[in-house]
Amino acid sequence: IRFAFDTLRLHRIEAACIPDNTRSIRVLEKAGFRREGLLRSYLRINGVWQDHYLYALIAGDQRNEQERG
């Protein structure tokens, strides 16, 4: 995350995961990502369209979290 924001100078990082994948959700939330919504029928996996949660981390959010921590 630090590399993405500090070196690459990105403003936003996005990640998507299947709602049933509690481990991925935990990793994203621990890293400071915030859930922004549900992407219905986002990806076709093994022939089945799957919903996904969309998570994002914005550069300002990360700086604010580091200051609090």
ZAROBA-317867 format. One record per residue: residue number from 1; x, y, z of N, C-alpha, C, O, CB in turn. Coordinates in nm, 4 decimals, padded with zeros to 6 digits, always signed. Glycine has a CB too. Example, Ala and Ser with C-alpha at 12.3 -4.5 7.8 and 13.67 -1.06 7.14 Angstrom:
2
+-----+----------+----------+----------+----------+----------+----------+----------+----------+----------+----------+----------+----------+----------+----------+----------+
|   k |    neast |   nnorth |      nup |   caeast |  canorth |     caup |    ceast |   cnorth |      cup |    oeast |   onorth |      oup |   cbeast |  cbnorth |     cbup |
+-----+----------+----------+----------+----------+----------+----------+----------+----------+----------+----------+----------+----------+----------+----------+----------+
|   1 | +01.3190 | -00.5690 | +00.7800 | +01.2300 | -00.4500 | +00.7800 | +01.3200 | -00.3300 | +00.7800 | +01.4236 | -00.3319 | +00.8465 | +01.1308 | -00.4473 | +00.9046 |
|   2 | +01.2850 | -00.2250 | +00.7080 | +01.3670 | -00.1060 | +00.7140 | +01.2900 | +00.0030 | +00.7870 | +01.3409 | +00.1138 | +00.8039 | +01.4084 | -00.0598 | +00.5725 |
+-----+----------+----------+----------+----------+----------+----------+----------+----------+----------+----------+----------+----------+----------+----------+----------+
END
This chain:
69
+-----+----------+----------+----------+----------+----------+----------+----------+----------+----------+----------+----------+----------+----------+----------+----------+
|   k |    neast |   nnorth |      nup |   caeast |  canorth |     caup |    ceast |   cnorth |      cup |    oeast |   onorth |      oup |   cbeast |  cbnorth |     cbup |
+-----+----------+----------+----------+----------+----------+----------+----------+----------+----------+----------+----------+----------+----------+----------+----------+
|   1 | +00.0833 | -00.1186 | +00.0000 | +00.0000 | +00.0000 | +00.0000 | +00.0876 | +00.1247 | +00.0000 | +00.0636 | +00.2189 | -00.0755 | -00.0946 | -00.0001 | +00.1210 |
|   2 | +00.1881 | +00.1239 | +00.0846 | +00.2787 | +00.2391 | +00.0907 | +00.3440 | +00.2637 | -00.0452 | +00.3543 | +00.3781 | -00.0895 | +00.3870 | +00.2172 | +00.1986 |
|   3 | +00.3884 | +00.1560 | -00.1114 | +00.4504 | +00.1682 | -00.2440 | +00.3516 | +00.2282 | -00.3443 | +00.3877 | +00.3155 | -00.4233 | +00.4999 | +00.0300 | -00.2938 |
|   4 | +00.2283 | +00.1815 | -00.3408 | +00.1269 | +00.2302 | -00.4349 | +00.1026 | +00.3799 | -00.4184 | +00.0923 | +00.4531 | -00.5168 | -00.0043 | +00.1538 | -00.4159 |
|   5 | +00.0935 | +00.4245 | -00.2938 | +00.0639 | +00.5652 | -00.2701 | +00.1879 | +00.6543 | -00.2742 | +00.1839 | +00.7623 | -00.3331 | -00.0041 | +00.5805 | -00.1374 |
|   6 | +00.2968 | +00.6110 | -00.2133 | +00.4152 | +00.6966 | -00.2030 | +00.5025 | +00.6938 | -00.3277 | +00.5476 | +00.7987 | -00.3736 | +00.4972 | +00.6554 | -00.0843 |
|   7 | +00.5271 | +00.5756 | -00.3830 | +00.6161 | +00.5648 | -00.4983 | +00.5413 | +00.5828 | -00.6299 | +00.5816 | +00.6625 | -00.7145 | +00.6867 | +00.4303 | -00.4972 |
|   8 | +00.4325 | +00.5087 | -00.6466 | +00.3561 | +00.5189 | -00.7711 | +00.2647 | +00.6407 | -00.7743 | +00.2134 | +00.6784 | -00.8797 | +00.2739 | +00.3941 | -00.7913 |
|   9 | +00.2446 | +00.7024 | -00.6569 | +00.1613 | +00.8224 | -00.6452 | +00.0164 | +00.7975 | -00.6881 | -00.0486 | +00.8856 | -00.7445 | +00.2206 | +00.9348 | -00.7288 |
|  10 | -00.0338 | +00.6752 | -00.6605 | -00.1734 | +00.6451 | -00.6901 | -00.2631 | +00.7168 | -00.5905 | -00.2244 | +00.7423 | -00.4765 | -00.1991 | +00.4928 | -00.6868 |
|  11 | -00.3819 | +00.7482 | -00.6353 | -00.4794 | +00.8134 | -00.5485 | -00.5747 | +00.7118 | -00.4850 | -00.6264 | +00.7339 | -00.3755 | -00.5588 | +00.9173 | -00.6275 |
|  12 | -00.5972 | +00.6000 | -00.5555 | -00.6998 | +00.5043 | -00.5138 | -00.6574 | +00.3627 | -00.5513 | -00.6031 | +00.3386 | -00.6592 | -00.8365 | +00.5387 | -00.5781 |
|  13 | -00.6838 | +00.2691 | -00.4589 | -00.6640 | +00.1271 | -00.4847 | -00.7987 | +00.0588 | -00.4636 | -00.8667 | +00.0838 | -00.3641 | -00.5522 | +00.0655 | -00.3912 |
|  14 | -00.8367 | -00.0273 | -00.5574 | -00.9626 | -00.1002 | -00.5454 | -00.9363 | -00.2498 | -00.5366 | -00.8375 | -00.3005 | -00.5897 | -01.0550 | -00.0689 | -00.6643 |
|  15 | -01.0265 | -00.3193 | -00.4687 | -01.0227 | -00.4647 | -00.4609 | -01.1657 | -00.5154 | -00.4572 | -01.2549 | -00.4505 | -00.4026 | -00.9425 | -00.5133 | -00.3361 |
|  16 | -01.1860 | -00.6320 | -00.5161 | -01.3188 | -00.6938 | -00.5143 | -01.3052 | -00.8356 | -00.4632 | -01.2063 | -00.9039 | -00.4899 | -01.3847 | -00.6919 | -00.6554 |
|  17 | -01.4066 | -00.8789 | -00.3890 | -01.4058 | -01.0171 | -00.3411 | -01.5490 | -01.0684 | -00.3316 | -01.6446 | -00.9920 | -00.3183 | -01.3345 | -01.0279 | -00.2035 |
|  18 | -01.5596 | -01.1994 | -00.3388 | -01.6897 | -01.2652 | -00.3286 | -01.7425 | -01.2484 | -00.1855 | -01.6671 | -01.2666 | -00.0900 | -01.6791 | -01.4171 | -00.3672 |
|  19 | -01.8696 | -01.2144 | -00.1698 | -01.9247 | -01.1908 | -00.0360 | -01.9081 | -01.3070 | +00.0628 | -01.9023 | -01.2841 | +00.1836 | -02.0691 | -01.1592 | -00.0485 |
|  20 | -01.9005 | -01.4294 | +00.0141 | -01.8830 | -01.5452 | +00.1032 | -01.7390 | -01.5619 | +00.1509 | -01.7135 | -01.6412 | +00.2415 | -01.9275 | -01.6718 | +00.0326 |
|  21 | -01.6451 | -01.4894 | +00.0920 | -01.5039 | -01.5073 | +00.1241 | -01.4662 | -01.4219 | +00.2457 | -01.4088 | -01.3138 | +00.2321 | -01.4154 | -01.4707 | +00.0024 |
|  22 | -01.4989 | -01.4716 | +00.3619 | -01.4784 | -01.3950 | +00.4851 | -01.3309 | -01.3676 | +00.5126 | -01.2975 | -01.2649 | +00.5717 | -01.5391 | -01.4688 | +00.6027 |
|  23 | -01.2426 | -01.4570 | +00.4710 | -01.0992 | -01.4346 | +00.4936 | -01.0484 | -01.3169 | +00.4117 | -00.9716 | -01.2348 | +00.4620 | -01.0190 | -01.5608 | +00.4589 |
|  24 | -01.0905 | -01.3078 | +00.2864 | -01.0494 | -01.1939 | +00.2039 | -01.1057 | -01.0634 | +00.2580 | -01.0374 | -00.9610 | +00.2586 | -01.0943 | -01.2138 | +00.0592 |
|  25 | -01.2296 | -01.0673 | +00.3029 | -01.2921 | -00.9486 | +00.3608 | -01.2122 | -00.9026 | +00.4822 | -01.1861 | -00.7834 | +00.4984 | -01.4392 | -00.9771 | +00.3999 |
|  26 | -01.1738 | -00.9966 | +00.5669 | -01.0966 | -00.9625 | +00.6873 | -00.9629 | -00.8989 | +00.6510 | -00.9233 | -00.7996 | +00.7120 | -01.0732 | -01.0877 | +00.7732 |
|  27 | -00.8932 | -00.9548 | +00.5528 | -00.7641 | -00.8996 | +00.5107 | -00.7808 | -00.7570 | +00.4594 | -00.7045 | -00.6680 | +00.4968 | -00.7001 | -00.9879 | +00.4018 |
|  28 | -00.8801 | -00.7353 | +00.3744 | -00.9023 | -00.6018 | +00.3188 | -00.9358 | -00.5008 | +00.4286 | -00.8807 | -00.3908 | +00.4304 | -01.0150 | -00.6056 | +00.2150 |
|  29 | -01.0244 | -00.5372 | +00.5185 | -01.0640 | -00.4441 | +00.6240 | -00.9501 | -00.4172 | +00.7212 | -00.9356 | -00.3048 | +00.7692 | -01.1843 | -00.4983 | +00.6994 |
|  30 | -00.8690 | -00.5183 | +00.7510 | -00.7529 | -00.4976 | +00.8378 | -00.6517 | -00.4036 | +00.7737 | -00.5821 | -00.3297 | +00.8433 | -00.6863 | -00.6311 | +00.8704 |
|  31 | -00.6438 | -00.4064 | +00.6405 | -00.5507 | -00.3204 | +00.5673 | -00.6047 | -00.1780 | +00.5521 | -00.5362 | -00.0909 | +00.4983 | -00.5218 | -00.3797 | +00.4298 |
|  32 | -00.7277 | -00.1545 | +00.5995 | -00.7838 | -00.0202 | +00.5948 | -00.8783 | +00.0060 | +00.4794 | -00.9284 | +00.1175 | +00.4646 | -00.6750 | +00.0771 | +00.5890 |
|  33 | -00.9038 | -00.0955 | +00.3970 | -00.9979 | -00.0783 | +00.2869 | -01.1394 | -00.0629 | +00.3416 | -01.1741 | -00.1199 | +00.4451 | -00.9903 | -00.1978 | +00.1890 |
|  34 | -01.2193 | +00.0141 | +00.2716 | -01.3592 | +00.0340 | +00.3106 | -01.4503 | -00.0239 | +00.2036 | -01.4266 | -00.0070 | +00.0839 | -01.3902 | +00.1847 | +00.3328 |
|  35 | -01.5548 | -00.0926 | +00.2484 | -01.6510 | -00.1482 | +00.1533 | -01.7338 | -00.0348 | +00.0936 | -01.7889 | +00.0484 | +00.1658 | -01.7431 | -00.2536 | +00.2221 |
|  36 | -01.7416 | -00.0330 | -00.0384 | -01.8162 | +00.0729 | -00.1070 | -01.9456 | +00.0245 | -00.1689 | -02.0343 | +00.1047 | -00.1980 | -01.7309 | +00.1345 | -00.2134 |
|  37 | -01.9575 | -00.1046 | -00.1894 | -02.0824 | -00.1510 | -00.2479 | -02.0756 | -00.2934 | -00.2975 | -01.9756 | -00.3630 | -00.2804 | -02.1220 | -00.0620 | -00.3599 |
|  38 | -02.1838 | -00.3347 | -00.3589 | -02.1977 | -00.4680 | -00.4145 | -02.2015 | -00.4568 | -00.5661 | -02.2815 | -00.3822 | -00.6225 | -02.3249 | -00.5388 | -00.3603 |
|  39 | -02.1135 | -00.5324 | -00.6309 | -02.1117 | -00.5393 | -00.7773 | -02.1866 | -00.6659 | -00.8166 | -02.1356 | -00.7768 | -00.8006 | -01.9637 | -00.5390 | -00.8348 |
|  40 | -02.3068 | -00.6488 | -00.8676 | -02.3894 | -00.7647 | -00.9020 | -02.3389 | -00.8290 | -01.0310 | -02.3081 | -00.7599 | -01.1281 | -02.5379 | -00.7237 | -00.9168 |
|  41 | -02.3309 | -00.9611 | -01.0306 | -02.2857 | -01.0386 | -01.1471 | -02.1579 | -00.9789 | -01.2058 | -02.1503 | -00.9534 | -01.3259 | -02.3961 | -01.0436 | -01.2549 |
|  42 | -02.0592 | -00.9573 | -01.1218 | -01.9367 | -00.8865 | -01.1595 | -01.8415 | -00.9705 | -01.2437 | -01.7892 | -00.9231 | -01.3445 | -01.8654 | -00.8401 | -01.0363 |
|  43 | -01.8187 | -01.0959 | -01.2025 | -01.7270 | -01.1831 | -01.2761 | -01.7906 | -01.3200 | -01.2966 | -01.8659 | -01.3691 | -01.2125 | -01.5921 | -01.1969 | -01.2012 |
|  44 | -01.7584 | -01.3796 | -01.4101 | -01.8044 | -01.5153 | -01.4368 | -01.6944 | -01.6117 | -01.3926 | -01.5843 | -01.6113 | -01.4476 | -01.8399 | -01.5349 | -01.5888 |
|  45 | -01.7248 | -01.6926 | -01.2946 | -01.6289 | -01.7877 | -01.2384 | -01.6860 | -01.9281 | -01.2552 | -01.7945 | -01.9587 | -01.2057 | -01.5987 | -01.7566 | -01.0874 |
|  46 | -01.6116 | -02.0123 | -01.3253 | -01.6571 | -02.1493 | -01.3531 | -01.7965 | -02.1517 | -01.4148 | -01.8788 | -02.2370 | -01.3814 | -01.6564 | -02.2321 | -01.2249 |
|  47 | -01.8221 | -02.0577 | -01.5045 | -01.9488 | -02.0537 | -01.5767 | -02.0640 | -01.9904 | -01.5018 | -02.1760 | -01.9875 | -01.5526 | -01.9869 | -02.1894 | -01.6140 |
|  48 | -02.0390 | -01.9388 | -01.3805 | -02.1458 | -01.8784 | -01.2996 | -02.1103 | -01.7332 | -01.2704 | -01.9996 | -01.7035 | -01.2254 | -02.1674 | -01.9575 | -01.1665 |
|  49 | -02.2046 | -01.6427 | -01.2962 | -02.1819 | -01.5012 | -01.2651 | -02.1881 | -01.4824 | -01.1145 | -02.2852 | -01.5227 | -01.0503 | -02.2866 | -01.4099 | -01.3364 |
|  50 | -02.0850 | -01.4216 | -01.0585 | -02.0728 | -01.4054 | -00.9139 | -02.0796 | -01.2577 | -00.8744 | -02.0185 | -01.1723 | -00.9387 | -01.9415 | -01.4676 | -00.8643 |
|  51 | -02.1546 | -01.2291 | -00.7680 | -02.1531 | -01.0963 | -00.7078 | -02.0201 | -01.0764 | -00.6365 | -01.9564 | -01.1731 | -00.5949 | -02.2723 | -01.0776 | -00.6095 |
|  52 | -01.9784 | -00.9511 | -00.6225 | -01.8563 | -00.9176 | -00.5495 | -01.8802 | -00.7915 | -00.4677 | -01.9568 | -00.7034 | -00.5068 | -01.7365 | -00.8985 | -00.6467 |
|  53 | -01.8134 | -00.7848 | -00.3542 | -01.8071 | -00.6606 | -00.2800 | -01.6924 | -00.5785 | -00.3380 | -01.5866 | -00.6324 | -00.3705 | -01.7879 | -00.6861 | -00.1264 |
|  54 | -01.7142 | -00.4485 | -00.3507 | -01.6091 | -00.3582 | -00.3939 | -01.5534 | -00.2860 | -00.2721 | -01.6275 | -00.2259 | -00.1943 | -01.6618 | -00.2574 | -00.4993 |
|  55 | -01.4220 | -00.2930 | -00.2569 | -01.3510 | -00.2234 | -00.1500 | -01.2560 | -00.1234 | -00.2127 | -01.2078 | -00.1439 | -00.3241 | -01.2743 | -00.3231 | -00.0582 |
|  56 | -01.2291 | -00.0150 | -00.1412 | -01.1343 | +00.0842 | -00.1905 | -01.0573 | +00.1454 | -00.0747 | -01.1036 | +00.1517 | +00.0392 | -01.2067 | +00.1936 | -00.2704 |
|  57 | -00.9383 | +00.1897 | -00.1096 | -00.8530 | +00.2619 | -00.0165 | -00.8051 | +00.3852 | -00.0901 | -00.7462 | +00.3747 | -00.1977 | -00.7326 | +00.1736 | +00.0351 |
|  58 | -00.8298 | +00.5017 | -00.0331 | -00.7919 | +00.6285 | -00.0948 | -00.6734 | +00.6848 | -00.0176 | -00.6664 | +00.6715 | +00.1045 | -00.9118 | +00.7297 | -00.0966 |
|  59 | -00.5812 | +00.7472 | -00.0882 | -00.4555 | +00.7942 | -00.0283 | -00.4807 | +00.8739 | +00.0992 | -00.4127 | +00.8499 | +00.1990 | -00.3777 | +00.8800 | -00.1284 |
|  60 | -00.5721 | +00.9646 | +00.1004 | -00.6010 | +01.0445 | +00.2191 | -00.6507 | +00.9608 | +00.3348 | -00.6179 | +00.9888 | +00.4501 | -00.7023 | +01.1501 | +00.1866 |
|  61 | -00.7301 | +00.8575 | +00.3057 | -00.7783 | +00.7682 | +00.4109 | -00.6628 | +00.6985 | +00.4787 | -00.6605 | +00.6864 | +00.6012 | -00.8756 | +00.6653 | +00.3544 |
|  62 | -00.5672 | +00.6525 | +00.4010 | -00.4527 | +00.5812 | +00.4555 | -00.3687 | +00.6732 | +00.5427 | -00.3257 | +00.6323 | +00.6505 | -00.3675 | +00.5224 | +00.3430 |
|  63 | -00.3446 | +00.7936 | +00.5002 | -00.2658 | +00.8884 | +00.5815 | -00.3376 | +00.9163 | +00.7130 | -00.2739 | +00.9210 | +00.8182 | -00.2418 | +01.0215 | +00.5041 |
|  64 | -00.4684 | +00.9346 | +00.7082 | -00.5437 | +00.9612 | +00.8290 | -00.5373 | +00.8417 | +00.9241 | -00.5279 | +00.8598 | +01.0455 | -00.6889 | +00.9948 | +00.7948 |
|  65 | -00.5424 | +00.7213 | +00.8707 | -00.5360 | +00.6026 | +00.9549 | -00.3991 | +00.5890 | +01.0194 | -00.3895 | +00.5506 | +01.1360 | -00.5685 | +00.4777 | +00.8737 |
|  66 | -00.2928 | +00.6197 | +00.9454 | -00.1578 | +00.6121 | +01.0005 | -00.1383 | +00.7138 | +01.1131 | -00.0712 | +00.6851 | +01.2122 | -00.0541 | +00.6350 | +00.8900 |
|  67 | -00.1966 | +00.8313 | +01.0976 | -00.1851 | +00.9333 | +01.2008 | -00.2561 | +00.8910 | +01.3279 | -00.2096 | +00.9208 | +01.4379 | -00.2412 | +01.0652 | +01.1513 |
|  68 | -00.3699 | +00.8208 | +01.3137 | -00.4453 | +00.7734 | +01.4302 | -00.3735 | +00.6588 | +01.4980 | -00.3746 | +00.6485 | +01.6207 | -00.5861 | +00.7299 | +01.3896 |
|  69 | -00.3091 | +00.5701 | +01.4172 | -00.2465 | +00.4489 | +01.4715 | -00.1180 | +00.4784 | +01.5354 | -00.0521 | +00.3877 | +01.5863 | -00.2260 | +00.3468 | +01.3664 |
+-----+----------+----------+----------+----------+----------+----------+----------+----------+----------+----------+----------+----------+----------+----------+----------+
END
